Amino acid sequence: PAKYILSRAKAVVADAGRYLAIHVRIGDFNKWCKQTGGAAFKCPSLPSMFNDTLTISRQYDLWKIFISCDPRYIQNVVQQFTMWGREANATFSFFTLPPSFEKFRPDVKSIAEQTISSHAEVFVGNSYSTWTHTVHYLRRLRNQSCGTSHMWMRAQNFVCV
């Protein structure tokens, strides 16, 4: 099954062309941030993640964006980013896992998202997320430059993990 999922994820990568991948962690993470009084760089807000996405999109001239996010929140993230993008005169094209992945368990879909994110030209994620760290590690295994792996609230700088 693993080879099958990887081959399907790589087919998405092949069809996508150049893209930026972002990991938007909300839901359980926001609950943790509220309970612990998390620092801004540990618990970025949706507007700050949008600003970082806009900065990086402009820096790399990447407007196609793959979003990895809890499915319960993805529609809201896309709507907010689209609205804020219009206000900033930026036109994003968002994509997520194709509907054919819906039949898989959440952990299997997550592996597919990590694979797609690891093949992106540029990736942005959360510095306190093992999911993001796994993508950074996969990118390093693929010899992706540290300069193309970013963390929220640190968009101007690259981060090697």
HELIX and SHEET records of a PDB file:
HELIX    1   1 ALA A    2  ALA A   16  1                                  15    
HELIX    2   2 ASP A   28  THR A   36  1                                   9    
HELIX    3   3 LEU A   46  TYR A   60  1                                  15    
HELIX    4   4 ILE A   74  GLU A   87  1                                  14    
HELIX    5   5 PRO A   99  PHE A  101  5                                   3    
HELIX    6   6 PRO A  106  SER A  118  1                                  13    
HELIX    7   7 THR A  130  LEU A  141  1                                  12    
HELIX    8   8 CYS A  146  THR A  148  5                                   3    
SHEET    1   A 5 SER A  93  PHE A  95  0                                        
SHEET    2   A 5 LYS A  64  CYS A  69  1                                        
SHEET    3   A 5 LEU A  20  VAL A  24  1                                        
SHEET    4   A 5 VAL A 122  GLY A 125  1                                        
SHEET    5   A 5 SER A 149  MET A 151  1                                        
END                                                                             
